[in-house]
Amino acid sequence: METIKVAIADDHKLFRKGVILSMRSYTNIQFVMEAENGNELLEKITEADPDIVLCDLKMPVKDGIEVTKSLAKTHPHIRVLILTMYEDEHFIGHLMDCGAAGYLLKNTDSAEIKKAIMDVKRTGYYLSSFVNRVLVKKNYSKQKFNANLSSEVVISEKEKEVITLVCMEFTATEIAQKMNISARTVEAIKDRLMERFGVKNSVGLVFYAMKHQLID
């Protein structure tokens, strides 16, 4: 299995060490650097060259938002997972717009951190149930994107319903039950939409739907 290189930035040393220790059993995840603030992280990032950064939201010198913006410009191949103690809806849309790959609470257990790291490595994003709820609830795309009438995307009501339920994290079987159609039909609709929109998975479908305001 491919080794995933991870950096962690947090101004609390005990927290950093605790995360690293809790992930020790996952041999394919290697911590290649630590930093106690955003400035130190950015100074060391080129040499360490991690795949993913676990980054505290609120740090001295440079915070997680500044780090995310900077890395999106200078090292776009490095993905940032934000760590925070606060389940704050106000930050979600802004952080995703800045280029964050996901948002984790600091009381998250090691299994979920591992899942987040693996998802980000595989798809570029980790959409937890909390982030999904916030993005759908606030209709993030309508706040951050302007519709382009020259390239308007038109979908059927059935396709719209499937996308909406995918965004709400229902499985194909659950969607089929809600819509009174077969799970195979749901998968066919998803596959058709992913091919049409040029995305590779459900995460890409969710982000495309939000960007192009395909859900209410």
C-alpha positions in Angstrom: 0.0 0.0 0.0 1.3 3.5 -0.9 2.6 5.5 2.0 0.8 8.8 2.6 3.0 11.6 3.9 1.3 13.8 6.5 2.3 17.0 8.3 0.6 18.4 11.4 0.4 22.0 12.5 -1.0 22.9 15.9 0.2 25.2 18.7 -0.4 22.6 21.4 2.5 20.1 21.4 0.6 17.5 23.5 -2.2 17.5 20.9 0.2 17.0 18.0 2.0 14.2 19.8 -1.3 12.6 20.7 -2.6 12.6 17.1 0.7 11.1 15.9 0.7 8.4 18.6 -2.9 7.5 17.9 -2.1 7.0 14.2 0.9 4.8 14.8 -0.9 1.6 14.0 -1.7 2.8 10.5 1.6 1.9 8.8 0.8 3.5 5.5 0.4 6.9 7.1 3.8 8.6 7.8 4.1 11.9 9.7 7.0 13.7 8.0 6.9 17.0 10.0 5.3 19.0 12.8 4.9 22.7 13.2 3.5 24.8 16.1 2.2 27.6 13.9 1.3 28.4 10.3 4.5 30.3 9.6 6.7 27.4 10.7 4.6 25.0 8.6 5.1 27.1 5.5 8.8 27.5 6.1 9.3 23.7 6.3 6.7 22.5 3.8 8.8 22.4 0.7 11.5 20.2 2.2 9.0 17.9 3.9 6.7 17.8 0.9 3.7 16.1 2.5 0.7 14.8 0.7 -1.7 16.1 3.3 -1.5 18.7 6.1 -3.6 18.4 9.3 -3.8 22.0 10.3 -5.3 23.7 13.3 -7.8 26.5 12.5 -6.7 28.9 15.2 -2.9 29.3 15.6 -0.6 32.2 16.4 1.4 33.9 13.6 -0.5 32.4 10.8 -3.9 30.6 11.2 -5.4 27.7 9.3 -7.2 30.0 6.8 -4.0 31.8 5.9 -2.1 28.5 5.6 -4.9 27.0 3.3 -4.9 30.1 1.0 -1.1 30.1 0.8 -0.7 26.4 0.1 -3.5 26.5 -2.6 -1.3 29.1 -4.4 2.2 27.8 -3.8 1.7 24.0 -3.4 -1.7 23.1 -4.9 -0.8 19.3 -4.8 -0.7 19.5 -1.0 -4.2 19.1 0.5 -5.2 20.7 3.8 -7.5 19.0 6.4 -8.6 21.6 9.0 -8.6 20.7 12.7 -10.7 22.6 15.2 -12.4 22.4 18.5 -15.4 24.4 17.2 -18.2 22.9 15.2 -18.7 26.3 13.6 -20.9 26.4 10.4 -19.6 29.9 9.5 -16.2 28.7 8.7 -17.1 25.7 6.5 -18.0 27.4 3.2 -15.2 29.9 3.5 -12.6 27.3 4.2 -13.8 25.1 1.3 -13.7 28.2 -0.9 -10.1 28.9 0.2 -9.1 25.4 -0.9 -9.5 23.2 2.2 -10.0 19.5 1.5 -12.1 18.9 4.7 -12.9 19.8 8.2 -12.3 17.6 11.3 -13.2 18.2 14.9 -10.4 17.7 17.4 -12.4 15.1 19.4 -12.4 12.9 16.2 -11.0 9.5 16.8 -8.1 8.0 15.0 -10.2 5.8 12.7 -12.0 8.9 11.3 -8.8 10.8 10.9 -7.4 7.8 8.9 -10.6 7.7 6.8 -10.3 11.5 6.1 -6.7 11.1 5.1 -7.4 8.2 2.8 -10.4 9.9 1.2 -8.4 13.1 0.6 -5.6 11.1 -1.0 -8.0 9.1 -3.1 -10.5 11.8 -4.1 -9.1 15.2 -3.0 -11.8 15.8 -0.4 -13.2 14.5 2.8 -16.9 15.4 3.3 -17.9 14.4 6.8 -21.6 14.2 7.7 -21.3 17.6 9.5 -19.7 19.3 6.5 -22.3 17.8 4.1 -25.2 19.0 6.3 -23.8 22.5 6.5 -23.1 22.8 2.7 -26.6 21.5 1.8 -28.3 23.6 4.5 -26.6 26.8 3.6 -26.6 26.1 -0.1 -23.0 27.1 -0.2 -22.9 27.3 -4.0 -25.5 30.1 -4.2 -23.4 32.2 -1.8 -20.1 31.7 -3.6 -20.8 31.2 -7.2 -22.5 33.3 -9.9 -24.6 31.4 -12.4 -23.4 31.6 -16.0 -26.5 31.7 -18.2 -24.4 30.9 -21.3 -23.5 27.5 -19.8 -26.6 26.7 -17.8 -26.9 23.1 -16.7 -30.3 21.6 -17.2 -31.3 18.3 -15.4 -34.6 16.4 -15.0 -36.5 16.4 -11.7 -35.6 12.8 -11.2 -31.9 13.6 -11.7 -32.2 16.5 -9.3 -33.8 14.3 -6.7 -31.0 11.7 -7.0 -28.3 14.4 -6.7 -30.0 16.0 -3.6 -30.2 12.6 -1.8 -26.6 11.8 -2.7 -25.6 15.2 -1.1 -27.5 14.1 2.0 -25.4 10.9 2.1 -28.1 8.4 1.3 -26.9 5.1 -0.3 -28.2 4.0 -3.7 -30.5 1.5 -1.9 -31.9 4.1 0.4 -32.4 6.5 -2.5 -34.2 3.8 -4.5 -36.6 3.2 -1.6 -37.3 6.9 -1.2 -37.9 7.4 -4.9 -39.7 4.0 -5.5 -37.3 3.0 -8.2 -34.6 0.2 -8.3 -31.1 0.7 -6.9 -29.8 -0.2 -10.4 -31.7 2.7 -11.8 -30.2 5.0 -9.2 -26.7 3.9 -10.0 -27.4 4.3 -13.8 -28.6 7.9 -13.1 -25.5 8.6 -11.0 -23.2 7.1 -13.7 -24.9 9.1 -16.4 -24.5 12.4 -14.5 -20.9 11.7 -13.5 -20.0 11.0 -17.2 -21.9 14.1 -18.3 -20.3 16.4 -15.7 -16.8 14.9 -16.1 -16.5 13.8 -12.5 -15.2 10.5 -11.2 -17.2 9.8 -8.0 -20.0 10.9 -5.7 -17.8 13.6 -4.0 -17.2 15.2 -7.4 -20.9 15.0 -8.1 -21.7 16.8 -4.9 -19.3 19.6 -5.6 -20.4 20.0 -9.2 -24.0 20.2 -8.0 -23.2 22.9 -5.5 -21.1 24.9 -7.9 -23.7 24.9 -10.6 -26.7 25.3 -8.2 -28.4 22.1 -9.2 -30.0 21.6 -5.7 -32.3 23.8 -3.7 
